[in-house]
């Protein structure tokens, strides 16, 4: 289930590439790493729920918060919320 969810999220990011702004491209690329790492960690730990995967990505983003300036944090957060809703 986690692998399919990861594929869905990454596919949503890929679909927006042609029409995305520079900020959206940045956020999509940034999120790809967090999504893939979180999915791998979930699978390695035997976690298989989407809620747990979303929480893992949230935690990964929170831990890396110092990597981004406040404006970029907002852009990434907004895109992550859109991805979770499947509205990209």
N, CA, C and O atoms as a Maestro MAE file, in Angstrom:
{
 s_m_m2io_version
 :::
 2.0.0
}

f_m_ct {
 s_m_title
 :::
 protein
 m_atom[352] {
  # First column is atom index #
  i_m_mmod_type
  r_m_x_coord
  r_m_y_coord
  r_m_z_coord
  i_m_residue_number
  s_m_chain_name
  s_m_pdb_residue_name
  s_m_pdb_atom_name
  i_m_atomic_number
  :::
  1 25 0.823 -1.197 0.000 1 A "UNK " " N  " 7
  2 3 0.000 0.000 0.000 1 A "UNK " " CA " 6
  3 2 0.867 1.261 0.000 1 A "UNK " " C  " 6
  4 15 0.554 2.236 -0.683 1 A "UNK " " O  " 8
  5 25 1.955 1.234 0.768 2 A "UNK " " N  " 7
  6 3 2.840 2.395 0.845 2 A "UNK " " CA " 6
  7 2 3.472 2.667 -0.523 2 A "UNK " " C  " 6
  8 15 3.559 3.817 -0.952 2 A "UNK " " O  " 8
  9 25 3.908 1.618 -1.196 3 A "UNK " " N  " 7
  10 3 4.554 1.794 -2.492 3 A "UNK " " CA " 6
  11 2 3.590 2.417 -3.505 3 A "UNK " " C  " 6
  12 15 3.981 3.294 -4.275 3 A "UNK " " O  " 8
  13 25 2.353 1.974 -3.504 4 A "UNK " " N  " 7
  14 3 1.370 2.536 -4.428 4 A "UNK " " CA " 6
  15 2 1.088 4.000 -4.109 4 A "UNK " " C  " 6
  16 15 0.942 4.825 -5.011 4 A "UNK " " O  " 8
  17 25 1.013 4.313 -2.817 5 A "UNK " " N  " 7
  18 3 0.768 5.698 -2.405 5 A "UNK " " CA " 6
  19 2 1.945 6.583 -2.801 5 A "UNK " " C  " 6
  20 15 1.754 7.698 -3.288 5 A "UNK " " O  " 8
  21 25 3.159 6.085 -2.591 6 A "UNK " " N  " 7
  22 3 4.347 6.837 -2.996 6 A "UNK " " CA " 6
  23 2 4.305 7.096 -4.503 6 A "UNK " " C  " 6
  24 15 4.554 8.216 -4.950 6 A "UNK " " O  " 8
  25 25 3.991 6.066 -5.282 7 A "UNK " " N  " 7
  26 3 3.918 6.219 -6.736 7 A "UNK " " CA " 6
  27 2 2.861 7.246 -7.132 7 A "UNK " " C  " 6
  28 15 3.074 8.039 -8.050 7 A "UNK " " O  " 8
  29 25 1.737 7.230 -6.449 8 A "UNK " " N  " 7
  30 3 0.666 8.199 -6.738 8 A "UNK " " CA " 6
  31 2 1.155 9.625 -6.478 8 A "UNK " " C  " 6
  32 15 0.952 10.516 -7.303 8 A "UNK " " O  " 8
  33 25 1.802 9.835 -5.327 9 A "UNK " " N  " 7
  34 3 2.297 11.169 -4.986 9 A "UNK " " CA " 6
  35 2 3.340 11.648 -5.999 9 A "UNK " " C  " 6
  36 15 3.286 12.784 -6.468 9 A "UNK " " O  " 8
  37 25 4.276 10.778 -6.325 10 A "UNK " " N  " 7
  38 3 5.330 11.155 -7.265 10 A "UNK " " CA " 6
  39 2 4.756 11.394 -8.659 10 A "UNK " " C  " 6
  40 15 5.228 12.273 -9.381 10 A "UNK " " O  " 8
  41 25 3.750 10.624 -9.040 11 A "UNK " " N  " 7
  42 3 3.091 10.830 -10.330 11 A "UNK " " CA " 6
  43 2 2.393 12.192 -10.371 11 A "UNK " " C  " 6
  44 15 2.439 12.887 -11.386 11 A "UNK " " O  " 8
  45 25 1.752 12.566 -9.274 12 A "UNK " " N  " 7
  46 3 1.107 13.880 -9.220 12 A "UNK " " CA " 6
  47 2 2.132 14.995 -9.405 12 A "UNK " " C  " 6
  48 15 1.861 15.985 -10.084 12 A "UNK " " O  " 8
  49 25 3.303 14.833 -8.804 13 A "UNK " " N  " 7
  50 3 4.374 15.818 -8.974 13 A "UNK " " CA " 6
  51 2 4.815 15.851 -10.429 13 A "UNK " " C  " 6
  52 15 4.989 16.927 -11.002 13 A "UNK " " O  " 8
  53 25 4.997 14.682 -11.030 14 A "UNK " " N  " 7
  54 3 5.439 14.614 -12.428 14 A "UNK " " CA " 6
  55 2 4.436 15.263 -13.375 14 A "UNK " " C  " 6
  56 15 4.829 15.908 -14.347 14 A "UNK " " O  " 8
  57 25 3.154 15.098 -13.101 15 A "UNK " " N  " 7
  58 3 2.119 15.632 -13.974 15 A "UNK " " CA " 6
  59 2 2.109 17.163 -14.024 15 A "UNK " " C  " 6
  60 15 1.672 17.752 -15.013 15 A "UNK " " O  " 8
  61 25 2.583 17.791 -12.975 16 A "UNK " " N  " 7
  62 3 2.532 19.249 -12.935 16 A "UNK " " CA " 6
  63 2 3.763 19.911 -13.543 16 A "UNK " " C  " 6
  64 15 3.795 21.135 -13.672 16 A "UNK " " O  " 8
  65 25 4.770 19.136 -13.918 17 A "UNK " " N  " 7
  66 3 6.044 19.705 -14.367 17 A "UNK " " CA " 6
  67 2 5.872 20.663 -15.541 17 A "UNK " " C  " 6
  68 15 6.493 21.726 -15.559 17 A "UNK " " O  " 8
  69 25 5.055 20.314 -16.505 18 A "UNK " " N  " 7
  70 3 4.935 21.148 -17.704 18 A "UNK " " CA " 6
  71 2 4.326 22.519 -17.438 18 A "UNK " " C  " 6
  72 15 4.619 23.476 -18.155 18 A "UNK " " O  " 8
  73 25 3.488 22.622 -16.423 19 A "UNK " " N  " 7
  74 3 2.795 23.887 -16.169 19 A "UNK " " CA " 6
  75 2 3.211 24.550 -14.863 19 A "UNK " " C  " 6
  76 15 2.681 25.603 -14.508 19 A "UNK " " O  " 8
  77 25 4.143 23.954 -14.152 20 A "UNK " " N  " 7
  78 3 4.513 24.440 -12.823 20 A "UNK " " CA " 6
  79 2 5.357 25.705 -12.881 20 A "UNK " " C  " 6
  80 15 6.129 25.924 -13.814 20 A "UNK " " O  " 8
  81 25 5.187 26.523 -11.863 21 A "UNK " " N  " 7
  82 3 6.051 27.691 -11.682 21 A "UNK " " CA " 6
  83 2 7.400 27.223 -11.137 21 A "UNK " " C  " 6
  84 15 7.554 26.062 -10.756 21 A "UNK " " O  " 8
  85 25 8.358 28.117 -11.103 22 A "UNK " " N  " 7
  86 3 9.666 27.777 -10.534 22 A "UNK " " CA " 6
  87 2 9.530 27.332 -9.086 22 A "UNK " " C  " 6
  88 15 10.186 26.381 -8.662 22 A "UNK " " O  " 8
  89 25 8.678 28.018 -8.322 23 A "UNK " " N  " 7
  90 3 8.468 27.653 -6.917 23 A "UNK " " CA " 6
  91 2 7.870 26.255 -6.797 23 A "UNK " " C  " 6
  92 15 8.268 25.475 -5.932 23 A "UNK " " O  " 8
  93 25 6.918 25.945 -7.666 24 A "UNK " " N  " 7
  94 3 6.289 24.621 -7.625 24 A "UNK " " CA " 6
  95 2 7.277 23.532 -8.027 24 A "UNK " " C  " 6
  96 15 7.270 22.444 -7.452 24 A "UNK " " O  " 8
  97 25 8.122 23.819 -9.009 25 A "UNK " " N  " 7
  98 3 9.145 22.852 -9.404 25 A "UNK " " CA " 6
  99 2 10.113 22.595 -8.254 25 A "UNK " " C  " 6
  100 15 10.483 21.453 -7.985 25 A "UNK " " O  " 8
  101 25 10.518 23.667 -7.581 26 A "UNK " " N  " 7
  102 3 11.395 23.519 -6.418 26 A "UNK " " CA " 6
  103 2 10.726 22.663 -5.351 26 A "UNK " " C  " 6
  104 15 11.322 21.710 -4.849 26 A "UNK " " O  " 8
  105 25 9.486 23.003 -5.005 27 A "UNK " " N  " 7
  106 3 8.778 22.280 -3.945 27 A "UNK " " CA " 6
  107 2 8.575 20.819 -4.331 27 A "UNK " " C  " 6
  108 15 8.717 19.932 -3.489 27 A "UNK " " O  " 8
  109 25 8.247 20.562 -5.581 28 A "UNK " " N  " 7
  110 3 8.056 19.191 -6.027 28 A "UNK " " CA " 6
  111 2 9.329 18.378 -5.914 28 A "UNK " " C  " 6
  112 15 9.310 17.242 -5.440 28 A "UNK " " O  " 8
  113 25 10.434 18.957 -6.348 29 A "UNK " " N  " 7
  114 3 11.714 18.268 -6.238 29 A "UNK " " CA " 6
  115 2 12.107 18.029 -4.793 29 A "UNK " " C  " 6
  116 15 12.607 16.961 -4.441 29 A "UNK " " O  " 8
  117 25 11.880 19.023 -3.970 30 A "UNK " " N  " 7
  118 3 12.204 18.900 -2.554 30 A "UNK " " CA " 6
  119 2 11.356 17.816 -1.894 30 A "UNK " " C  " 6
  120 15 11.863 17.008 -1.115 30 A "UNK " " O  " 8
  121 25 10.078 17.807 -2.207 31 A "UNK " " N  " 7
  122 3 9.171 16.821 -1.611 31 A "UNK " " CA " 6
  123 2 9.454 15.403 -2.078 31 A "UNK " " C  " 6
  124 15 9.279 14.455 -1.313 31 A "UNK " " O  " 8
  125 25 9.890 15.242 -3.321 32 A "UNK " " N  " 7
  126 3 10.186 13.896 -3.852 32 A "UNK " " CA " 6
  127 2 11.136 13.154 -2.918 32 A "UNK " " C  " 6
  128 15 10.916 11.985 -2.601 32 A "UNK " " O  " 8
  129 25 12.181 13.830 -2.483 33 A "UNK " " N  " 7
  130 3 13.149 13.191 -1.592 33 A "UNK " " CA " 6
  131 2 12.535 12.789 -0.265 33 A "UNK " " C  " 6
  132 15 12.778 11.689 0.231 33 A "UNK " " O  " 8
  133 25 11.747 13.671 0.303 34 A "UNK " " N  " 7
  134 3 11.117 13.377 1.598 34 A "UNK " " CA " 6
  135 2 10.087 12.257 1.465 34 A "UNK " " C  " 6
  136 15 9.969 11.406 2.348 34 A "UNK " " O  " 8
  137 25 9.350 12.261 0.372 35 A "UNK " " N  " 7
  138 3 8.336 11.224 0.153 35 A "UNK " " CA " 6
  139 2 9.008 9.860 -0.022 35 A "UNK " " C  " 6
  140 15 8.600 8.881 0.604 35 A "UNK " " O  " 8
  141 25 10.026 9.797 -0.863 36 A "UNK " " N  " 7
  142 3 10.698 8.516 -1.113 36 A "UNK " " CA " 6
  143 2 11.397 7.988 0.130 36 A "UNK " " C  " 6
  144 15 11.330 6.794 0.420 36 A "UNK " " O  " 8
  145 25 12.061 8.859 0.858 37 A "UNK " " N  " 7
  146 3 12.732 8.444 2.091 37 A "UNK " " CA " 6
  147 2 11.719 7.954 3.122 37 A "UNK " " C  " 6
  148 15 11.939 6.935 3.777 37 A "UNK " " O  " 8
  149 25 10.630 8.665 3.263 38 A "UNK " " N  " 7
  150 3 9.604 8.269 4.233 38 A "UNK " " CA " 6
  151 2 8.961 6.944 3.847 38 A "UNK " " C  " 6
  152 15 8.691 6.107 4.708 38 A "UNK " " O  " 8
  153 25 8.714 6.753 2.552 39 A "UNK " " N  " 7
  154 3 8.130 5.489 2.086 39 A "UNK " " CA " 6
  155 2 9.083 4.327 2.380 39 A "UNK " " C  " 6
  156 15 8.656 3.273 2.850 39 A "UNK " " O  " 8
  157 25 10.359 4.522 2.104 40 A "UNK " " N  " 7
  158 3 11.345 3.465 2.366 40 A "UNK " " CA " 6
  159 2 11.414 3.142 3.849 40 A "UNK " " C  " 6
  160 15 11.476 1.973 4.231 40 A "UNK " " O  " 8
  161 25 11.402 4.173 4.687 41 A "UNK " " N  " 7
  162 3 11.429 3.946 6.133 41 A "UNK " " CA " 6
  163 2 10.186 3.216 6.615 41 A "UNK " " C  " 6
  164 15 10.273 2.331 7.466 41 A "UNK " " O  " 8
  165 25 9.034 3.581 6.075 42 A "UNK " " N  " 7
  166 3 7.785 2.901 6.463 42 A "UNK " " CA " 6
  167 2 7.844 1.431 6.084 42 A "UNK " " C  " 6
  168 15 7.513 0.563 6.892 42 A "UNK " " O  " 8
  169 25 8.263 1.151 4.862 43 A "UNK " " N  " 7
  170 3 8.339 -0.240 4.415 43 A "UNK " " CA " 6
  171 2 9.353 -1.029 5.231 43 A "UNK " " C  " 6
  172 15 9.109 -2.185 5.575 43 A "UNK " " O  " 8
  173 25 10.481 -0.416 5.540 44 A "UNK " " N  " 7
  174 3 11.513 -1.089 6.315 44 A "UNK " " CA " 6
  175 2 11.019 -1.412 7.733 44 A "UNK " " C  " 6
  176 15 11.410 -2.418 8.324 44 A "UNK " " O  " 8
  177 25 10.157 -0.543 8.263 45 A "UNK " " N  " 7
  178 3 9.645 -0.723 9.620 45 A "UNK " " CA " 6
  179 2 8.306 -1.447 9.659 45 A "UNK " " C  " 6
  180 15 7.702 -1.568 10.725 45 A "UNK " " O  " 8
  181 25 7.835 -1.929 8.517 46 A "UNK " " N  " 7
  182 3 6.590 -2.684 8.481 46 A "UNK " " CA " 6
  183 2 5.343 -1.840 8.655 46 A "UNK " " C  " 6
  184 15 4.282 -2.359 9.003 46 A "UNK " " O  " 8
  185 25 5.462 -0.551 8.416 47 A "UNK " " N  " 7
  186 3 4.318 0.361 8.522 47 A "UNK " " CA " 6
  187 2 3.621 0.393 7.168 47 A "UNK " " C  " 6
  188 15 4.274 0.550 6.136 47 A "UNK " " O  " 8
  189 25 2.293 0.245 7.167 48 A "UNK " " N  " 7
  190 3 1.627 0.123 5.872 48 A "UNK " " CA " 6
  191 2 0.404 1.007 5.695 48 A "UNK " " C  " 6
  192 15 -0.352 0.819 4.742 48 A "UNK " " O  " 8
  193 25 0.191 1.964 6.584 49 A "UNK " " N  " 7
  194 3 -0.982 2.820 6.425 49 A "UNK " " CA " 6
  195 2 -0.602 4.159 5.818 49 A "UNK " " C  " 6
  196 15 0.504 4.661 6.020 49 A "UNK " " O  " 8
  197 25 -1.527 4.720 5.081 50 A "UNK " " N  " 7
  198 3 -1.304 6.024 4.455 50 A "UNK " " CA " 6
  199 2 -1.138 7.101 5.519 50 A "UNK " " C  " 6
  200 15 -0.310 7.999 5.365 50 A "UNK " " O  " 8
  201 25 -1.910 7.023 6.588 51 A "UNK " " N  " 7
  202 3 -1.776 8.006 7.672 51 A "UNK " " CA " 6
  203 2 -0.365 7.985 8.257 51 A "UNK " " C  " 6
  204 15 0.214 9.033 8.540 51 A "UNK " " O  " 8
  205 25 0.179 6.786 8.436 52 A "UNK " " N  " 7
  206 3 1.539 6.675 8.974 52 A "UNK " " CA " 6
  207 2 2.551 7.246 7.990 52 A "UNK " " C  " 6
  208 15 3.515 7.897 8.393 52 A "UNK " " O  " 8
  209 25 2.333 7.006 6.712 53 A "UNK " " N  " 7
  210 3 3.223 7.551 5.685 53 A "UNK " " CA " 6
  211 2 3.163 9.072 5.685 53 A "UNK " " C  " 6
  212 15 4.200 9.732 5.629 53 A "UNK " " O  " 8
  213 25 1.954 9.635 5.747 54 A "UNK " " N  " 7
  214 3 1.815 11.091 5.801 54 A "UNK " " CA " 6
  215 2 2.507 11.655 7.032 54 A "UNK " " C  " 6
  216 15 3.164 12.694 6.960 54 A "UNK " " O  " 8
  217 25 2.361 10.977 8.151 55 A "UNK " " N  " 7
  218 3 3.021 11.425 9.386 55 A "UNK " " CA " 6
  219 2 4.538 11.367 9.245 55 A "UNK " " C  " 6
  220 15 5.248 12.245 9.735 55 A "UNK " " O  " 8
  221 25 5.027 10.331 8.574 56 A "UNK " " N  " 7
  222 3 6.477 10.204 8.370 56 A "UNK " " CA " 6
  223 2 7.003 11.345 7.507 56 A "UNK " " C  " 6
  224 15 8.075 11.885 7.779 56 A "UNK " " O  " 8
  225 25 6.256 11.712 6.473 57 A "UNK " " N  " 7
  226 3 6.674 12.845 5.627 57 A "UNK " " CA " 6
  227 2 6.611 14.134 6.442 57 A "UNK " " C  " 6
  228 15 7.527 14.954 6.373 57 A "UNK " " O  " 8
  229 25 5.543 14.319 7.209 58 A "UNK " " N  " 7
  230 3 5.429 15.503 8.062 58 A "UNK " " CA " 6
  231 2 6.631 15.614 8.995 58 A "UNK " " C  " 6
  232 15 7.202 16.692 9.156 58 A "UNK " " O  " 8
  233 25 7.011 14.491 9.611 59 A "UNK " " N  " 7
  234 3 8.135 14.485 10.540 59 A "UNK " " CA " 6
  235 2 9.445 14.778 9.810 59 A "UNK " " C  " 6
  236 15 10.292 15.516 10.315 59 A "UNK " " O  " 8
  237 25 9.606 14.202 8.630 60 A "UNK " " N  " 7
  238 3 10.809 14.444 7.838 60 A "UNK " " CA " 6
  239 2 10.928 15.920 7.470 60 A "UNK " " C  " 6
  240 15 12.006 16.506 7.562 60 A "UNK " " O  " 8
  241 25 9.815 16.513 7.055 61 A "UNK " " N  " 7
  242 3 9.816 17.939 6.712 61 A "UNK " " CA " 6
  243 2 10.108 18.804 7.932 61 A "UNK " " C  " 6
  244 15 10.844 19.786 7.838 61 A "UNK " " O  " 8
  245 25 9.538 18.446 9.063 62 A "UNK " " N  " 7
  246 3 9.767 19.215 10.288 62 A "UNK " " CA " 6
  247 2 11.236 19.149 10.707 62 A "UNK " " C  " 6
  248 15 11.808 20.150 11.140 62 A "UNK " " O  " 8
  249 25 11.842 17.971 10.578 63 A "UNK " " N  " 7
  250 3 13.244 17.811 10.952 63 A "UNK " " CA " 6
  251 2 14.171 18.599 10.032 63 A "UNK " " C  " 6
  252 15 15.251 19.016 10.451 63 A "UNK " " O  " 8
  253 25 13.762 18.802 8.796 64 A "UNK " " N  " 7
  254 3 14.593 19.509 7.817 64 A "UNK " " CA " 6
  255 2 14.208 20.974 7.662 64 A "UNK " " C  " 6
  256 15 14.682 21.649 6.748 64 A "UNK " " O  " 8
  257 25 13.366 21.459 8.533 65 A "UNK " " N  " 7
  258 3 12.822 22.806 8.420 65 A "UNK " " CA " 6
  259 2 13.909 23.876 8.322 65 A "UNK " " C  " 6
  260 15 13.721 24.886 7.643 65 A "UNK " " O  " 8
  261 25 15.025 23.669 8.983 66 A "UNK " " N  " 7
  262 3 16.088 24.674 8.973 66 A "UNK " " CA " 6
  263 2 16.767 24.779 7.607 66 A "UNK " " C  " 6
  264 15 17.519 25.724 7.369 66 A "UNK " " O  " 8
  265 25 16.516 23.823 6.704 67 A "UNK " " N  " 7
  266 3 17.108 23.872 5.366 67 A "UNK " " CA " 6
  267 2 16.482 24.958 4.494 67 A "UNK " " C  " 6
  268 15 17.094 25.428 3.535 67 A "UNK " " O  " 8
  269 25 15.260 25.348 4.838 68 A "UNK " " N  " 7
  270 3 14.502 26.273 3.988 68 A "UNK " " CA " 6
  271 2 14.239 27.594 4.687 68 A "UNK " " C  " 6
  272 15 14.115 27.650 5.911 68 A "UNK " " O  " 8
  273 25 14.155 28.653 3.900 69 A "UNK " " N  " 7
  274 3 13.737 29.929 4.475 69 A "UNK " " CA " 6
  275 2 12.212 29.877 4.673 69 A "UNK " " C  " 6
  276 15 11.549 29.012 4.101 69 A "UNK " " O  " 8
  277 25 11.661 30.783 5.465 70 A "UNK " " N  " 7
  278 3 10.223 30.736 5.760 70 A "UNK " " CA " 6
  279 2 9.316 30.746 4.529 70 A "UNK " " C  " 6
  280 15 8.292 30.062 4.518 70 A "UNK " " O  " 8
  281 25 9.671 31.502 3.500 71 A "UNK " " N  " 7
  282 3 8.839 31.551 2.291 71 A "UNK " " CA " 6
  283 2 8.823 30.190 1.591 71 A "UNK " " C  " 6
  284 15 7.772 29.725 1.153 71 A "UNK " " O  " 8
  285 25 9.993 29.557 1.491 72 A "UNK " " N  " 7
  286 3 10.065 28.239 0.859 72 A "UNK " " CA " 6
  287 2 9.338 27.183 1.693 72 A "UNK " " C  " 6
  288 15 8.722 26.268 1.146 72 A "UNK " " O  " 8
  289 25 9.413 27.314 3.011 73 A "UNK " " N  " 7
  290 3 8.681 26.390 3.885 73 A "UNK " " CA " 6
  291 2 7.189 26.430 3.585 73 A "UNK " " C  " 6
  292 15 6.530 25.391 3.540 73 A "UNK " " O  " 8
  293 25 6.661 27.626 3.381 74 A "UNK " " N  " 7
  294 3 5.230 27.770 3.073 74 A "UNK " " CA " 6
  295 2 4.872 27.145 1.728 74 A "UNK " " C  " 6
  296 15 3.827 26.509 1.590 74 A "UNK " " O  " 8
  297 25 5.737 27.328 0.748 75 A "UNK " " N  " 7
  298 3 5.499 26.758 -0.580 75 A "UNK " " CA " 6
  299 2 5.495 25.236 -0.508 75 A "UNK " " C  " 6
  300 15 4.616 24.586 -1.073 75 A "UNK " " O  " 8
  301 25 6.469 24.673 0.181 76 A "UNK " " N  " 7
  302 3 6.558 23.215 0.316 76 A "UNK " " CA " 6
  303 2 5.357 22.681 1.092 76 A "UNK " " C  " 6
  304 15 4.761 21.675 0.710 76 A "UNK " " O  " 8
  305 25 5.008 23.357 2.177 77 A "UNK " " N  " 7
  306 3 3.875 22.908 2.990 77 A "UNK " " CA " 6
  307 2 2.580 22.925 2.173 77 A "UNK " " C  " 6
  308 15 1.788 21.985 2.241 77 A "UNK " " O  " 8
  309 25 2.371 23.983 1.409 78 A "UNK " " N  " 7
  310 3 1.153 24.079 0.599 78 A "UNK " " CA " 6
  311 2 1.095 22.962 -0.443 78 A "UNK " " C  " 6
  312 15 0.041 22.366 -0.662 78 A "UNK " " O  " 8
  313 25 2.225 22.685 -1.078 79 A "UNK " " N  " 7
  314 3 2.227 21.618 -2.075 79 A "UNK " " CA " 6
  315 2 2.003 20.264 -1.417 79 A "UNK " " C  " 6
  316 15 1.280 19.431 -1.963 79 A "UNK " " O  " 8
  317 25 2.601 20.030 -0.271 80 A "UNK " " N  " 7
  318 3 2.412 18.762 0.436 80 A "UNK " " CA " 6
  319 2 0.931 18.571 0.783 80 A "UNK " " C  " 6
  320 15 0.396 17.471 0.642 80 A "UNK " " O  " 8
  321 25 0.284 19.619 1.227 81 A "UNK " " N  " 7
  322 3 -1.144 19.529 1.543 81 A "UNK " " CA " 6
  323 2 -1.963 19.207 0.290 81 A "UNK " " C  " 6
  324 15 -2.893 18.402 0.342 81 A "UNK " " O  " 8
  325 25 -1.613 19.840 -0.835 82 A "UNK " " N  " 7
  326 3 -2.313 19.562 -2.090 82 A "UNK " " CA " 6
  327 2 -2.096 18.132 -2.550 82 A "UNK " " C  " 6
  328 15 -3.022 17.480 -3.032 82 A "UNK " " O  " 8
  329 25 -0.877 17.645 -2.402 83 A "UNK " " N  " 7
  330 3 -0.579 16.268 -2.790 83 A "UNK " " CA " 6
  331 2 -1.393 15.272 -1.973 83 A "UNK " " C  " 6
  332 15 -1.930 14.306 -2.515 83 A "UNK " " O  " 8
  333 25 -1.479 15.508 -0.684 84 A "UNK " " N  " 7
  334 3 -2.219 14.596 0.183 84 A "UNK " " CA " 6
  335 2 -3.702 14.544 -0.212 84 A "UNK " " C  " 6
  336 15 -4.365 13.519 -0.051 84 A "UNK " " O  " 8
  337 25 -4.200 15.658 -0.725 85 A "UNK " " N  " 7
  338 3 -5.592 15.720 -1.144 85 A "UNK " " CA " 6
  339 2 -5.766 15.253 -2.586 85 A "UNK " " C  " 6
  340 15 -6.889 15.123 -3.075 85 A "UNK " " O  " 8
  341 25 -4.643 15.001 -3.262 86 A "UNK " " N  " 7
  342 3 -4.693 14.559 -4.647 86 A "UNK " " CA " 6
  343 2 -5.185 15.605 -5.608 86 A "UNK " " C  " 6
  344 15 -5.772 15.281 -6.640 86 A "UNK " " O  " 8
  345 25 -4.947 16.887 -5.273 87 A "UNK " " N  " 7
  346 3 -5.497 17.979 -6.069 87 A "UNK " " CA " 6
  347 2 -4.460 18.660 -6.954 87 A "UNK " " C  " 6
  348 15 -4.714 19.755 -7.456 87 A "UNK " " O  " 8
  349 25 -3.320 18.051 -7.153 88 A "UNK " " N  " 7
  350 3 -2.299 18.677 -7.991 88 A "UNK " " CA " 6
  351 2 -2.696 18.534 -9.446 88 A "UNK " " C  " 6
  352 15 -1.974 18.993 -10.331 88 A "UNK " " O  " 8
  :::
 }
 m_bond[351] {
  # First column is bond index #
  i_m_from
  i_m_to
  i_m_order
  :::
  1 1 2 1
  2 2 3 1
  3 3 4 2
  4 3 5 1
  5 5 6 1
  6 6 7 1
  7 7 8 2
  8 7 9 1
  9 9 10 1
  10 10 11 1
  11 11 12 2
  12 11 13 1
  13 13 14 1
  14 14 15 1
  15 15 16 2
  16 15 17 1
  17 17 18 1
  18 18 19 1
  19 19 20 2
  20 19 21 1
  21 21 22 1
  22 22 23 1
  23 23 24 2
  24 23 25 1
  25 25 26 1
  26 26 27 1
  27 27 28 2
  28 27 29 1
  29 29 30 1
  30 30 31 1
  31 31 32 2
  32 31 33 1
  33 33 34 1
  34 34 35 1
  35 35 36 2
  36 35 37 1
  37 37 38 1
  38 38 39 1
  39 39 40 2
  40 39 41 1
  41 41 42 1
  42 42 43 1
  43 43 44 2
  44 43 45 1
  45 45 46 1
  46 46 47 1
  47 47 48 2
  48 47 49 1
  49 49 50 1
  50 50 51 1
  51 51 52 2
  52 51 53 1
  53 53 54 1
  54 54 55 1
  55 55 56 2
  56 55 57 1
  57 57 58 1
  58 58 59 1
  59 59 60 2
  60 59 61 1
  61 61 62 1
  62 62 63 1
  63 63 64 2
  64 63 65 1
  65 65 66 1
  66 66 67 1
  67 67 68 2
  68 67 69 1
  69 69 70 1
  70 70 71 1
  71 71 72 2
  72 71 73 1
  73 73 74 1
  74 74 75 1
  75 75 76 2
  76 75 77 1
  77 77 78 1
  78 78 79 1
  79 79 80 2
  80 79 81 1
  81 81 82 1
  82 82 83 1
  83 83 84 2
  84 83 85 1
  85 85 86 1
  86 86 87 1
  87 87 88 2
  88 87 89 1
  89 89 90 1
  90 90 91 1
  91 91 92 2
  92 91 93 1
  93 93 94 1
  94 94 95 1
  95 95 96 2
  96 95 97 1
  97 97 98 1
  98 98 99 1
  99 99 100 2
  100 99 101 1
  101 101 102 1
  102 102 103 1
  103 103 104 2
  104 103 105 1
  105 105 106 1
  106 106 107 1
  107 107 108 2
  108 107 109 1
  109 109 110 1
  110 110 111 1
  111 111 112 2
  112 111 113 1
  113 113 114 1
  114 114 115 1
  115 115 116 2
  116 115 117 1
  117 117 118 1
  118 118 119 1
  119 119 120 2
  120 119 121 1
  121 121 122 1
  122 122 123 1
  123 123 124 2
  124 123 125 1
  125 125 126 1
  126 126 127 1
  127 127 128 2
  128 127 129 1
  129 129 130 1
  130 130 131 1
  131 131 132 2
  132 131 133 1
  133 133 134 1
  134 134 135 1
  135 135 136 2
  136 135 137 1
  137 137 138 1
  138 138 139 1
  139 139 140 2
  140 139 141 1
  141 141 142 1
  142 142 143 1
  143 143 144 2
  144 143 145 1
  145 145 146 1
  146 146 147 1
  147 147 148 2
  148 147 149 1
  149 149 150 1
  150 150 151 1
  151 151 152 2
  152 151 153 1
  153 153 154 1
  154 154 155 1
  155 155 156 2
  156 155 157 1
  157 157 158 1
  158 158 159 1
  159 159 160 2
  160 159 161 1
  161 161 162 1
  162 162 163 1
  163 163 164 2
  164 163 165 1
  165 165 166 1
  166 166 167 1
  167 167 168 2
  168 167 169 1
  169 169 170 1
  170 170 171 1
  171 171 172 2
  172 171 173 1
  173 173 174 1
  174 174 175 1
  175 175 176 2
  176 175 177 1
  177 177 178 1
  178 178 179 1
  179 179 180 2
  180 179 181 1
  181 181 182 1
  182 182 183 1
  183 183 184 2
  184 183 185 1
  185 185 186 1
  186 186 187 1
  187 187 188 2
  188 187 189 1
  189 189 190 1
  190 190 191 1
  191 191 192 2
  192 191 193 1
  193 193 194 1
  194 194 195 1
  195 195 196 2
  196 195 197 1
  197 197 198 1
  198 198 199 1
  199 199 200 2
  200 199 201 1
  201 201 202 1
  202 202 203 1
  203 203 204 2
  204 203 205 1
  205 205 206 1
  206 206 207 1
  207 207 208 2
  208 207 209 1
  209 209 210 1
  210 210 211 1
  211 211 212 2
  212 211 213 1
  213 213 214 1
  214 214 215 1
  215 215 216 2
  216 215 217 1
  217 217 218 1
  218 218 219 1
  219 219 220 2
  220 219 221 1
  221 221 222 1
  222 222 223 1
  223 223 224 2
  224 223 225 1
  225 225 226 1
  226 226 227 1
  227 227 228 2
  228 227 229 1
  229 229 230 1
  230 230 231 1
  231 231 232 2
  232 231 233 1
  233 233 234 1
  234 234 235 1
  235 235 236 2
  236 235 237 1
  237 237 238 1
  238 238 239 1
  239 239 240 2
  240 239 241 1
  241 241 242 1
  242 242 243 1
  243 243 244 2
  244 243 245 1
  245 245 246 1
  246 246 247 1
  247 247 248 2
  248 247 249 1
  249 249 250 1
  250 250 251 1
  251 251 252 2
  252 251 253 1
  253 253 254 1
  254 254 255 1
  255 255 256 2
  256 255 257 1
  257 257 258 1
  258 258 259 1
  259 259 260 2
  260 259 261 1
  261 261 262 1
  262 262 263 1
  263 263 264 2
  264 263 265 1
  265 265 266 1
  266 266 267 1
  267 267 268 2
  268 267 269 1
  269 269 270 1
  270 270 271 1
  271 271 272 2
  272 271 273 1
  273 273 274 1
  274 274 275 1
  275 275 276 2
  276 275 277 1
  277 277 278 1
  278 278 279 1
  279 279 280 2
  280 279 281 1
  281 281 282 1
  282 282 283 1
  283 283 284 2
  284 283 285 1
  285 285 286 1
  286 286 287 1
  287 287 288 2
  288 287 289 1
  289 289 290 1
  290 290 291 1
  291 291 292 2
  292 291 293 1
  293 293 294 1
  294 294 295 1
  295 295 296 2
  296 295 297 1
  297 297 298 1
  298 298 299 1
  299 299 300 2
  300 299 301 1
  301 301 302 1
  302 302 303 1
  303 303 304 2
  304 303 305 1
  305 305 306 1
  306 306 307 1
  307 307 308 2
  308 307 309 1
  309 309 310 1
  310 310 311 1
  311 311 312 2
  312 311 313 1
  313 313 314 1
  314 314 315 1
  315 315 316 2
  316 315 317 1
  317 317 318 1
  318 318 319 1
  319 319 320 2
  320 319 321 1
  321 321 322 1
  322 322 323 1
  323 323 324 2
  324 323 325 1
  325 325 326 1
  326 326 327 1
  327 327 328 2
  328 327 329 1
  329 329 330 1
  330 330 331 1
  331 331 332 2
  332 331 333 1
  333 333 334 1
  334 334 335 1
  335 335 336 2
  336 335 337 1
  337 337 338 1
  338 338 339 1
  339 339 340 2
  340 339 341 1
  341 341 342 1
  342 342 343 1
  343 343 344 2
  344 343 345 1
  345 345 346 1
  346 346 347 1
  347 347 348 2
  348 347 349 1
  349 349 350 1
  350 350 351 1
  351 351 352 2
  :::
 }
}
